[in-house]
């Protein structure tokens, strides 16, 4: 009996010990608000947003995967890659077909607005009144409200970064009094750029279903337009390279519509577009900085038109631009500051004369191409004047001559004095004897 009581007592102590051990775990579980089985977890707003973003990212990656093994030819109706500096077209497909350009129209619209600012007709600080028509405009939007007054500069940013149709039309009406009058200015700008094959009906690129028309250009002319826009207003690249547009006063925050921003560090613009007829379009530009000696800055403009989805456009544009960035380089072949030869002669004053190319010449080439040069230098007979030609140099690409220029000196060269000549003669004699006795 006593043994049984001892066993019962030991068992009771063990139970008490175990209860004491697990009590803190229960408390911890309660503090952590671990839900009971079958109970739904209530997420914070931050957690819900993180979950939503993860789902969006996963869906985007799934869409991209559908097209990743396809070529730009399969994903576009037209495309082009061109060199900004020379205007040379490097890659192309159907670039002379007239195609719907959707919101890439805004490159032209903002071009016209900037011309008006340059002419002093309006300023960046001008406030633009937002009327009912503008506030009701559909599609991509800056969410303008009737009665607001928005600075011209803010509307330009909204048009270029988030493709605000309302912002673009507000600028059009402010500049010209009506969108119809602004369209005439757009057409005049195209004619000024020698672009004659076009259809322009509005400032935004939205289709007009009442007349079954929308803005159209060839891809080649869209390239020429974009090139001129960057050339005349390079400061716009500071805007088109912004990853998002934030206006705290208007409680507005949206990402740039350009899908290649952040994908390539070289990309700093330019404009997207989409309508049912146009498909997904993108004008992108990227700058590769040169070293200032052997290579120069290379800016490419890449255009893809008519993709059937955002993911297809992204894949096509990314592949096309990456291929071009990997393929091409701007080489500085002839540089007036690059020393070609240094002639040393005791008959000359100065004794050492440096020789340089007269003209500058740079060449856009494939990285796999081969370049070289040959030169001919005349015997230097003083007196010679700075800038005088003393020879020629020719440059070759894959064995074919691409450029020839004179070789010049950059300082006057006189005949050395008699004393200098004698000193040179003795020095030459000494060296000859030294070689004989030390051979």
ABEGO torsion letter per residue (X at the ends): XAAAAAAAAAAAAAAAAAAAAAAAAAAAAAAAGBBBBGBBBBBBAAAAAAAAAAAAAAAAAAAAAAAAABBAAAABABBBBBBAAAGBBABBBGAABBBBAEAAAAAAAAAAAAAAAAAGABBAABBBBBBAAAAABBEBBAGBBBGBBBBAAAAAAAAAAAGBAAAAAAAAAAAAGBAAAAAAAAAAAAAAAGBABBBBABAAGBBBAAAGBBBBBBAAAAAAAAAAAAAABAAAAAAAABABBBBAAAGBBBBBABAABGABAABAOABBBBBAAAEBBBBBBBBBBBAGAABBBBBBBBBBBGBABAAAAAAAAAAAAAAAAAABBBBBABBAABBABBBBBAABOBABBBBBBABBBBBBBBAABBBBBBBBBBBBBOBBBBGBBAEBBBBBBGGBBABBBBBBBABBBBBBBAAAAAAAAAAAAAAAAAAAAAX
